[in-house]
């Protein structure tokens, strides 16, 4: 992470962010191009402190085929509290404010 001053490493703070998030975006590689899907999710922290995500899914389909075959890993991003910040004087200083969780790939 480039901005380590904004990194959240405390499990309780991460849990507070996760509790506000409603969706997760999973991204993966299908062998030719990126593929992403947005889903609802649940989560738990394992006794070892690792974040485990749960999403409802059919037992077949593109996402499942990619994970079972070509790429057995996926990136996940959850975000919440989105707010657009506009600087009417200097548009280049406009942006957005949000919180997000991006678990490290295992």
The first five atom37 places (N, CA, C, CB, O) and aatype in JSON, in Angstrom:
{
  "aatype": [20, 20, 20, 20, 20, 20, 20, 20, 20, 20, 20, 20, 20, 20, 20, 20, 20, 20, 20, 20, 20, 20, 20, 20, 20, 20, 20, 20, 20, 20, 20, 20, 20, 20, 20, 20, 20, 20, 20, 20, 20, 20, 20, 20, 20, 20, 20, 20, 20, 20, 20, 20, 20, 20, 20, 20, 20, 20, 20, 20, 20, 20, 20, 20, 20, 20, 20, 20, 20, 20, 20, 20, 20, 20, 20, 20, 20, 20, 20, 20, 20, 20, 20, 20, 20, 20, 20, 20, 20, 20, 20, 20, 20, 20, 20, 20, 20, 20, 20, 20, 20, 20, 20, 20, 20, 20],
  "atom_mask": [
    [1, 1, 1, 1, 1],
    [1, 1, 1, 1, 1],
    [1, 1, 1, 1, 1],
    [1, 1, 1, 1, 1],
    [1, 1, 1, 1, 1],
    [1, 1, 1, 1, 1],
    [1, 1, 1, 1, 1],
    [1, 1, 1, 1, 1],
    [1, 1, 1, 1, 1],
    [1, 1, 1, 1, 1],
    [1, 1, 1, 1, 1],
    [1, 1, 1, 1, 1],
    [1, 1, 1, 1, 1],
    [1, 1, 1, 1, 1],
    [1, 1, 1, 1, 1],
    [1, 1, 1, 1, 1],
    [1, 1, 1, 1, 1],
    [1, 1, 1, 1, 1],
    [1, 1, 1, 1, 1],
    [1, 1, 1, 1, 1],
    [1, 1, 1, 1, 1],
    [1, 1, 1, 1, 1],
    [1, 1, 1, 1, 1],
    [1, 1, 1, 1, 1],
    [1, 1, 1, 1, 1],
    [1, 1, 1, 1, 1],
    [1, 1, 1, 1, 1],
    [1, 1, 1, 1, 1],
    [1, 1, 1, 1, 1],
    [1, 1, 1, 1, 1],
    [1, 1, 1, 1, 1],
    [1, 1, 1, 1, 1],
    [1, 1, 1, 1, 1],
    [1, 1, 1, 1, 1],
    [1, 1, 1, 1, 1],
    [1, 1, 1, 1, 1],
    [1, 1, 1, 1, 1],
    [1, 1, 1, 1, 1],
    [1, 1, 1, 1, 1],
    [1, 1, 1, 1, 1],
    [1, 1, 1, 1, 1],
    [1, 1, 1, 1, 1],
    [1, 1, 1, 1, 1],
    [1, 1, 1, 1, 1],
    [1, 1, 1, 1, 1],
    [1, 1, 1, 1, 1],
    [1, 1, 1, 1, 1],
    [1, 1, 1, 1, 1],
    [1, 1, 1, 1, 1],
    [1, 1, 1, 1, 1],
    [1, 1, 1, 1, 1],
    [1, 1, 1, 1, 1],
    [1, 1, 1, 1, 1],
    [1, 1, 1, 1, 1],
    [1, 1, 1, 1, 1],
    [1, 1, 1, 1, 1],
    [1, 1, 1, 1, 1],
    [1, 1, 1, 1, 1],
    [1, 1, 1, 1, 1],
    [1, 1, 1, 1, 1],
    [1, 1, 1, 1, 1],
    [1, 1, 1, 1, 1],
    [1, 1, 1, 1, 1],
    [1, 1, 1, 1, 1],
    [1, 1, 1, 1, 1],
    [1, 1, 1, 1, 1],
    [1, 1, 1, 1, 1],
    [1, 1, 1, 1, 1],
    [1, 1, 1, 1, 1],
    [1, 1, 1, 1, 1],
    [1, 1, 1, 1, 1],
    [1, 1, 1, 1, 1],
    [1, 1, 1, 1, 1],
    [1, 1, 1, 1, 1],
    [1, 1, 1, 1, 1],
    [1, 1, 1, 1, 1],
    [1, 1, 1, 1, 1],
    [1, 1, 1, 1, 1],
    [1, 1, 1, 1, 1],
    [1, 1, 1, 1, 1],
    [1, 1, 1, 1, 1],
    [1, 1, 1, 1, 1],
    [1, 1, 1, 1, 1],
    [1, 1, 1, 1, 1],
    [1, 1, 1, 1, 1],
    [1, 1, 1, 1, 1],
    [1, 1, 1, 1, 1],
    [1, 1, 1, 1, 1],
    [1, 1, 1, 1, 1],
    [1, 1, 1, 1, 1],
    [1, 1, 1, 1, 1],
    [1, 1, 1, 1, 1],
    [1, 1, 1, 1, 1],
    [1, 1, 1, 1, 1],
    [1, 1, 1, 1, 1],
    [1, 1, 1, 1, 1],
    [1, 1, 1, 1, 1],
    [1, 1, 1, 1, 1],
    [1, 1, 1, 1, 1],
    [1, 1, 1, 1, 1],
    [1, 1, 1, 1, 1],
    [1, 1, 1, 1, 1],
    [1, 1, 1, 1, 1],
    [1, 1, 1, 1, 1],
    [1, 1, 1, 1, 1],
    [1, 1, 1, 1, 1]
  ],
  "atom_positions": [
    [[0.84, -1.18, 0.0], [0.0, 0.0, 0.0], [0.89, 1.24, 0.0], [-0.96, 0.0, 1.22], [1.8, 1.37, 0.82]],
    [[0.61, 2.12, -0.91], [1.43, 3.33, -1.03], [1.23, 4.27, 0.14], [1.11, 4.05, -2.33], [2.21, 4.79, 0.67]],
    [[0.0, 4.5, 0.56], [-0.28, 5.42, 1.66], [-0.44, 4.63, 2.96], [-1.57, 6.26, 1.37], [-1.55, 4.44, 3.45]],
    [[0.68, 4.19, 3.51], [0.63, 3.39, 4.74], [0.05, 4.17, 5.92], [2.03, 2.89, 5.1], [-0.39, 3.57, 6.9]],
    [[0.05, 5.51, 5.84], [-0.55, 6.31, 6.91], [-2.07, 6.14, 6.94], [-0.19, 7.78, 6.73], [-2.72, 6.51, 7.93]],
    [[-2.65, 5.59, 5.87], [-4.1, 5.36, 5.82], [-4.46, 3.88, 5.99], [-4.65, 5.87, 4.5], [-5.64, 3.53, 6.02]],
    [[-3.46, 3.04, 6.1], [-3.7, 1.61, 6.21], [-4.31, 1.26, 7.57], [-2.39, 0.83, 6.0], [-3.87, 1.76, 8.6]],
    [[-5.33, 0.41, 7.55], [-5.98, -0.07, 8.76], [-5.5, -1.5, 9.01], [-7.54, 0.01, 8.65], [-5.74, -2.39, 8.19]],
    [[-4.84, -1.73, 10.14], [-4.36, -3.07, 10.46], [-5.04, -3.65, 11.7], [-2.86, -3.05, 10.66], [-4.95, -4.85, 11.96]],
    [[-5.72, -2.81, 12.46], [-6.41, -3.25, 13.67], [-7.66, -4.05, 13.3], [-6.79, -2.03, 14.56], [-8.5, -3.56, 12.54]],
    [[-7.79, -5.27, 13.81], [-8.9, -6.16, 13.46], [-10.25, -5.55, 13.81], [-8.75, -7.5, 14.16], [-11.2, -5.72, 13.05]],
    [[-10.36, -4.86, 14.92], [-11.65, -4.26, 15.31], [-12.05, -3.14, 14.35], [-11.57, -3.71, 16.74], [-13.23, -2.99, 14.03]],
    [[-11.08, -2.36, 13.9], [-11.38, -1.3, 12.92], [-11.77, -1.91, 11.58], [-10.16, -0.35, 12.74], [-12.68, -1.41, 10.92]],
    [[-11.1, -3.0, 11.18], [-11.46, -3.67, 9.94], [-12.88, -4.22, 10.03], [-10.46, -4.81, 9.62], [-13.66, -4.1, 9.09]],
    [[-13.21, -4.83, 11.19], [-14.55, -5.38, 11.39], [-15.6, -4.28, 11.3], [-14.63, -6.08, 12.75], [-16.66, -4.49, 10.71]],
    [[-15.31, -3.11, 11.86], [-16.26, -1.99, 11.79], [-16.5, -1.57, 10.34], [-15.75, -0.8, 12.61], [-17.64, -1.27, 9.97]],
    [[-15.46, -1.56, 9.52], [-15.61, -1.22, 8.1], [-16.41, -2.32, 7.4], [-14.22, -1.04, 7.41], [-17.35, -2.03, 6.66]],
    [[-16.03, -3.58, 7.63], [-16.72, -4.7, 6.99], [-18.2, -4.72, 7.33], [-16.07, -6.02, 7.41], [-19.03, -5.05, 6.47]],
    [[-18.55, -4.38, 8.56], [-19.95, -4.39, 8.97], [-20.78, -3.35, 8.22], [-20.06, -4.15, 10.46], [-22.0, -3.5, 8.11]],
    [[-20.15, -2.3, 7.71], [-20.85, -1.28, 6.93], [-20.9, -1.62, 5.44], [-20.18, 0.07, 7.12], [-21.76, -1.11, 4.73]],
    [[-20.01, -2.46, 4.97], [-19.96, -2.83, 3.55], [-21.09, -3.8, 3.22], [-18.6, -3.45, 3.19], [-21.42, -4.68, 4.01]],
    [[-21.67, -3.63, 2.05], [-22.79, -4.48, 1.63], [-22.44, -5.42, 0.48], [-23.95, -3.62, 1.22], [-23.08, -6.46, 0.31]],
    [[-21.43, -5.06, -0.32], [-21.08, -5.89, -1.47], [-19.57, -6.09, -1.55], [-21.61, -5.26, -2.78], [-18.8, -5.32, -0.98]],
    [[-19.17, -7.13, -2.25], [-17.77, -7.41, -2.53], [-17.6, -7.52, -4.04], [-17.29, -8.71, -1.8], [-18.47, -8.06, -4.73]],
    [[-16.51, -7.02, -4.54], [-16.15, -7.19, -5.96], [-15.03, -8.21, -6.01], [-15.72, -5.82, -6.63], [-13.98, -8.02, -5.4]],
    [[-15.25, -9.29, -6.73], [-14.22, -10.31, -6.94], [-13.65, -10.1, -8.34], [-14.8, -11.77, -6.77], [-14.41, -9.95, -9.3]],
    [[-12.35, -10.1, -8.46], [-11.69, -9.97, -9.76], [-10.76, -11.16, -9.96], [-10.91, -8.63, -9.86], [-10.1, -11.61, -9.02]],
    [[-10.72, -11.65, -11.18], [-9.88, -12.81, -11.49], [-9.47, -12.76, -12.95], [-10.62, -14.15, -11.18], [-9.9, -11.87, -13.69]],
    [[-8.67, -13.68, -13.36], [-8.14, -13.76, -14.73], [-8.7, -15.01, -15.38], [-6.58, -13.77, -14.75], [-8.55, -16.1, -14.84]],
    [[-9.34, -14.86, -16.57], [-9.93, -16.02, -17.23], [-8.99, -16.69, -18.23], [-11.19, -15.61, -17.93], [-9.41, -17.58, -18.98]],
    [[-7.72, -16.26, -18.24], [-6.76, -16.82, -19.17], [-6.52, -15.93, -20.38], [-7.21, -18.18, -19.62], [-5.49, -16.04, -21.04]],
    [[-7.48, -15.04, -20.66], [-7.38, -14.12, -21.79], [-7.59, -12.67, -21.36], [-8.38, -14.49, -22.86], [-6.97, -11.76, -21.91]],
    [[-8.45, -12.46, -20.39], [-8.77, -11.1, -19.96], [-9.27, -11.11, -18.51], [-9.83, -10.45, -20.9], [-9.63, -12.17, -17.98]],
    [[-9.29, -9.94, -17.89], [-9.81, -9.86, -16.53], [-11.32, -10.14, -16.5], [-9.52, -8.47, -15.91], [-12.03, -9.87, -17.47]],
    [[-11.78, -10.66, -15.39], [-13.2, -10.92, -15.19], [-13.53, -10.49, -13.77], [-13.56, -12.44, -15.44], [-12.8, -10.84, -12.84]],
    [[-14.61, -9.75, -13.59], [-14.99, -9.3, -12.26], [-16.49, -9.5, -12.07], [-14.61, -7.82, -12.04], [-17.26, -9.45, -13.02]],
    [[-16.87, -9.73, -10.82], [-18.27, -9.91, -10.48], [-18.52, -9.28, -9.1], [-18.67, -11.43, -10.5], [-17.66, -9.36, -8.22]],
    [[-19.68, -8.67, -8.94], [-20.05, -8.05, -7.68], [-21.08, -8.94, -6.99], [-20.62, -6.6, -7.9], [-22.03, -9.4, -7.62]],
    [[-20.88, -9.19, -5.69], [-21.76, -10.09, -4.95], [-21.98, -9.58, -3.52], [-21.18, -11.51, -4.93], [-21.24, -8.73, -3.03]],
    [[-23.01, -10.12, -2.87], [-23.17, -9.92, -1.45], [-22.18, -10.83, -0.74], [-24.64, -10.21, -0.99], [-21.66, -11.77, -1.34]],
    [[-21.92, -10.57, 0.53], [-20.95, -11.41, 1.22], [-21.22, -11.45, 2.72], [-19.54, -10.92, 0.96], [-21.91, -10.6, 3.29]],
    [[-20.65, -12.46, 3.33], [-20.55, -12.57, 4.77], [-19.09, -12.82, 5.07], [-21.47, -13.72, 5.34], [-18.31, -13.09, 4.16]],
    [[-18.7, -12.74, 6.32], [-17.29, -12.92, 6.64], [-17.12, -13.44, 8.07], [-16.53, -11.61, 6.46], [-18.03, -13.4, 8.89]],
    [[-15.92, -13.91, 8.32], [-15.49, -14.24, 9.68], [-13.98, -14.1, 9.73], [-15.94, -15.69, 10.1], [-13.3, -14.18, 8.71]],
    [[-13.46, -13.88, 10.91], [-12.02, -13.93, 11.13], [-11.72, -15.3, 11.71], [-11.53, -12.78, 12.08], [-12.36, -15.72, 12.67]],
    [[-10.75, -16.0, 11.14], [-10.36, -17.31, 11.63], [-9.65, -17.14, 12.97], [-9.45, -18.05, 10.61], [-9.25, -16.03, 13.32]],
    [[-9.48, -18.23, 13.73], [-8.73, -18.13, 14.99], [-7.31, -17.6, 14.79], [-8.67, -19.49, 15.66], [-6.72, -17.03, 15.71]],
    [[-6.76, -17.78, 13.58], [-5.42, -17.27, 13.27], [-5.45, -15.79, 12.9], [-4.8, -18.08, 12.12], [-4.39, -15.19, 12.68]],
    [[-6.66, -15.18, 12.83], [-6.78, -13.77, 12.51], [-6.9, -13.45, 11.03], [-5.63, -13.06, 13.05], [-6.84, -12.28, 10.65]],
    [[-7.07, -14.47, 10.19], [-7.23, -14.24, 8.75], [-8.7, -13.99, 8.43], [-6.69, -15.43, 7.92], [-9.59, -14.59, 9.04]],
    [[-8.94, -13.11, 7.47], [-10.29, -12.81, 7.03], [-10.75, -13.87, 6.04], [-10.36, -11.4, 6.39], [-10.06, -14.16, 5.07]],
    [[-11.92, -14.45, 6.29], [-12.51, -15.45, 5.4], [-13.84, -14.89, 4.89], [-12.73, -16.84, 6.13], [-14.7, -14.51, 5.68]],
    [[-14.0, -14.83, 3.57], [-15.21, -14.3, 2.95], [-16.11, -15.44, 2.49], [-14.86, -13.39, 1.76], [-15.64, -16.51, 2.1]],
    [[-17.42, -15.2, 2.54], [-18.41, -16.15, 2.06], [-19.34, -15.41, 1.11], [-19.2, -16.81, 3.25], [-19.83, -14.33, 1.43]],
    [[-19.59, -16.0, -0.06], [-20.56, -15.45, -1.01], [-21.37, -16.61, -1.56], [-19.84, -14.67, -2.16], [-20.84, -17.68, -1.83]],
    [[-22.67, -16.37, -1.72], [-23.55, -17.39, -2.3], [-23.24, -17.51, -3.79], [-25.06, -17.03, -2.08], [-23.02, -16.5, -4.46]],
    [[-23.21, -18.72, -4.29], [-22.9, -18.93, -5.7], [-23.51, -20.23, -6.19], [-21.37, -18.93, -5.93], [-23.67, -21.18, -5.43]],
    [[-23.84, -20.24, -7.46], [-24.24, -21.5, -8.09], [-23.0, -22.39, -8.17], [-24.86, -21.26, -9.52], [-21.87, -21.91, -8.03]],
    [[-23.2, -23.67, -8.4], [-22.08, -24.6, -8.48], [-21.43, -24.63, -9.86], [-22.53, -25.98, -8.11], [-20.43, -25.32, -10.06]],
    [[-22.0, -23.88, -10.81], [-21.43, -23.8, -12.14], [-21.6, -22.38, -12.67], [-22.08, -24.83, -13.09], [-22.38, -21.6, -12.13]],
    [[-20.87, -22.06, -13.71], [-20.91, -20.73, -14.29], [-19.5, -20.24, -14.54], [-21.67, -19.75, -13.38], [-18.52, -20.91, -14.19]],
    [[-19.38, -19.07, -15.14], [-18.08, -18.54, -15.53], [-17.15, -18.37, -14.33], [-18.24, -17.21, -16.25], [-16.01, -18.82, -14.36]],
    [[-17.64, -17.72, -13.27], [-16.82, -17.45, -12.1], [-16.28, -18.76, -11.51], [-17.62, -16.68, -11.04], [-15.09, -18.88, -11.24]],
    [[-17.15, -19.71, -11.32], [-16.74, -20.99, -10.74], [-15.78, -21.73, -11.67], [-17.97, -21.87, -10.45], [-14.82, -22.34, -11.21]],
    [[-16.03, -21.67, -12.98], [-15.12, -22.32, -13.94], [-13.72, -21.72, -13.89], [-15.69, -22.2, -15.36], [-12.73, -22.45, -13.95]],
    [[-13.65, -20.4, -13.77], [-12.35, -19.75, -13.7], [-11.61, -20.17, -12.44], [-12.5, -18.21, -13.75], [-10.44, -20.54, -12.48]],
    [[-12.3, -20.1, -11.3], [-11.66, -20.43, -10.03], [-11.23, -21.89, -9.97], [-12.6, -20.11, -8.86], [-10.16, -22.2, -9.46]],
    [[-12.06, -22.78, -10.5], [-11.72, -24.21, -10.47], [-10.66, -24.6, -11.49], [-12.96, -25.04, -10.7], [-9.92, -25.56, -11.29]],
    [[-10.59, -23.86, -12.59], [-9.72, -24.27, -13.67], [-8.49, -23.42, -13.86], [-10.47, -24.29, -14.91], [-7.39, -23.82, -13.48]],
    [[-8.66, -22.27, -14.44], [-7.55, -21.44, -14.88], [-6.85, -20.75, -13.71], [-8.02, -20.4, -15.86], [-5.62, -20.75, -13.63]],
    [[-7.62, -20.19, -12.83], [-7.07, -19.35, -11.77], [-7.76, -19.68, -10.47], [-7.22, -17.85, -12.11], [-8.94, -19.38, -10.3]],
    [[-7.05, -20.3, -9.54], [-7.7, -20.69, -8.29], [-7.66, -19.6, -7.23], [-7.05, -21.94, -7.75], [-7.87, -19.87, -6.05]],
    [[-7.38, -18.36, -7.65], [-7.36, -17.24, -6.72], [-8.16, -16.09, -7.3], [-5.91, -16.8, -6.42], [-8.28, -15.95, -8.52]],
    [[-8.69, -15.26, -6.42], [-9.42, -14.07, -6.84], [-9.09, -12.94, -5.9], [-10.95, -14.33, -6.88], [-8.84, -13.16, -4.71]],
    [[-9.09, -11.74, -6.41], [-8.93, -10.55, -5.57], [-10.31, -10.14, -5.11], [-8.2, -9.38, -6.34], [-11.3, -10.32, -5.82]],
    [[-10.39, -9.57, -3.91], [-11.66, -9.14, -3.36], [-11.51, -7.73, -2.81], [-12.16, -10.11, -2.26], [-10.52, -7.39, -2.17]],
    [[-12.52, -6.9, -3.07], [-12.53, -5.54, -2.56], [-13.93, -5.22, -2.06], [-12.08, -4.51, -3.64], [-14.91, -5.4, -2.78]],
    [[-14.02, -4.74, -0.82], [-15.27, -4.24, -0.26], [-15.06, -2.76, 0.05], [-15.7, -5.06, 1.03], [-14.01, -2.37, 0.54]],
    [[-16.06, -1.94, -0.24], [-15.93, -0.52, 0.06], [-17.26, 0.01, 0.61], [-15.49, 0.28, -1.2], [-18.32, -0.53, 0.33]],
    [[-17.16, 1.08, 1.37], [-18.36, 1.7, 1.95], [-18.08, 3.15, 2.28], [-18.82, 0.93, 3.21], [-16.93, 3.6, 2.24]],
    [[-19.12, 3.88, 2.61], [-18.98, 5.28, 3.01], [-18.54, 6.19, 1.9], [-18.01, 5.38, 4.13], [-17.87, 7.19, 2.13]],
    [[-18.91, 5.84, 0.67], [-18.48, 6.62, -0.49], [-19.05, 8.04, -0.43], [-18.9, 5.93, -1.79], [-20.22, 8.24, -0.12]],
    [[-18.2, 8.99, -0.74], [-18.62, 10.39, -0.76], [-17.76, 11.12, -1.78], [-18.5, 11.06, 0.67], [-16.53, 11.06, -1.72]],
    [[-18.41, 11.79, -2.72], [-17.68, 12.58, -3.71], [-17.3, 13.92, -3.07], [-18.53, 12.8, -5.01], [-18.12, 14.57, -2.44]],
    [[-16.04, 14.3, -3.26], [-15.53, 15.56, -2.72], [-15.16, 16.44, -3.91], [-14.3, 15.33, -1.76], [-14.24, 16.11, -4.66]],
    [[-15.86, 17.56, -4.08], [-15.63, 18.43, -5.23], [-15.07, 19.76, -4.75], [-16.94, 18.65, -6.03], [-15.61, 20.4, -3.85]],
    [[-13.97, 20.16, -5.37], [-13.38, 21.47, -5.12], [-13.76, 22.35, -6.29], [-11.8, 21.38, -4.93], [-13.19, 22.22, -7.37]],
    [[-14.74, 23.27, -6.11], [-15.19, 24.09, -7.23], [-14.12, 25.06, -7.74], [-16.42, 24.87, -6.83], [-14.19, 25.52, -8.88]],
    [[-13.14, 25.36, -6.9], [-12.08, 26.28, -7.3], [-11.02, 25.6, -8.16], [-11.42, 26.89, -6.07], [-10.57, 26.15, -9.16]],
    [[-10.63, 24.38, -7.74], [-9.57, 23.64, -8.44], [-10.07, 22.21, -8.68], [-8.22, 23.65, -7.6], [-9.9, 21.34, -7.82]],
    [[-10.67, 21.95, -9.85], [-11.24, 20.63, -10.13], [-10.26, 19.47, -9.94], [-11.76, 20.61, -11.53], [-10.68, 18.37, -9.57]],
    [[-8.97, 19.69, -10.18], [-7.99, 18.61, -10.02], [-7.86, 18.15, -8.57], [-6.63, 19.06, -10.54], [-7.33, 17.07, -8.31]],
    [[-8.33, 18.94, -7.63], [-8.29, 18.55, -6.22], [-9.56, 17.82, -5.82], [-8.09, 19.78, -5.34], [-9.71, 17.44, -4.65]],
    [[-10.48, 17.61, -6.74], [-11.69, 16.85, -6.46], [-11.34, 15.37, -6.38], [-12.77, 17.09, -7.55], [-10.31, 14.94, -6.91]],
    [[-12.17, 14.6, -5.73], [-11.92, 13.17, -5.61], [-13.05, 12.5, -4.86], [-10.59, 12.91, -4.9], [-14.2, 12.93, -4.96]],
    [[-12.75, 11.47, -4.13], [-13.76, 10.77, -3.36], [-13.17, 10.33, -2.02], [-14.31, 9.54, -4.14], [-11.96, 10.18, -1.87]],
    [[-14.05, 10.14, -1.08], [-13.66, 9.64, 0.23], [-14.41, 8.34, 0.46], [-13.96, 10.7, 1.38], [-15.61, 8.26, 0.19]],
    [[-13.73, 7.33, 0.94], [-14.37, 6.04, 1.18], [-13.47, 5.21, 2.09], [-14.64, 5.28, -0.16], [-12.32, 5.56, 2.34]],
    [[-14.03, 4.12, 2.57], [-13.24, 3.13, 3.3], [-13.31, 1.84, 2.51], [-13.75, 2.94, 4.79], [-14.33, 1.55, 1.88]],
    [[-12.24, 1.07, 2.54], [-12.25, -0.18, 1.79], [-11.4, -1.23, 2.51], [-11.74, 0.04, 0.34], [-10.53, -0.92, 3.31]],
    [[-11.7, -2.47, 2.18], [-10.93, -3.61, 2.67], [-10.48, -4.37, 1.43], [-11.77, -4.54, 3.66], [-11.3, -4.72, 0.57]],
    [[-9.18, -4.63, 1.33], [-8.63, -5.41, 0.22], [-7.76, -6.5, 0.84], [-7.8, -4.5, -0.77], [-6.56, -6.3, 1.04]],
    [[-8.36, -7.66, 1.13], [-7.58, -8.72, 1.75], [-6.41, -9.16, 0.88], [-8.47, -9.92, 2.05], [-6.51, -9.19, -0.34]],
    [[-5.31, -9.49, 1.52], [-4.14, -9.99, 0.79], [-4.46, -11.37, 0.24], [-2.88, -10.04, 1.72], [-5.1, -12.18, 0.91]],
    [[-4.01, -11.63, -0.97], [-4.21, -12.95, -1.58], [-3.44, -14.0, -0.8], [-3.77, -12.96, -3.07], [-2.32, -13.76, -0.35]],
    [[-4.05, -15.14, -0.65], [-3.42, -16.25, 0.08], [-2.92, -17.3, -0.88], [-4.4, -16.89, 1.09], [-2.36, -18.31, -0.46]]
  ]
}
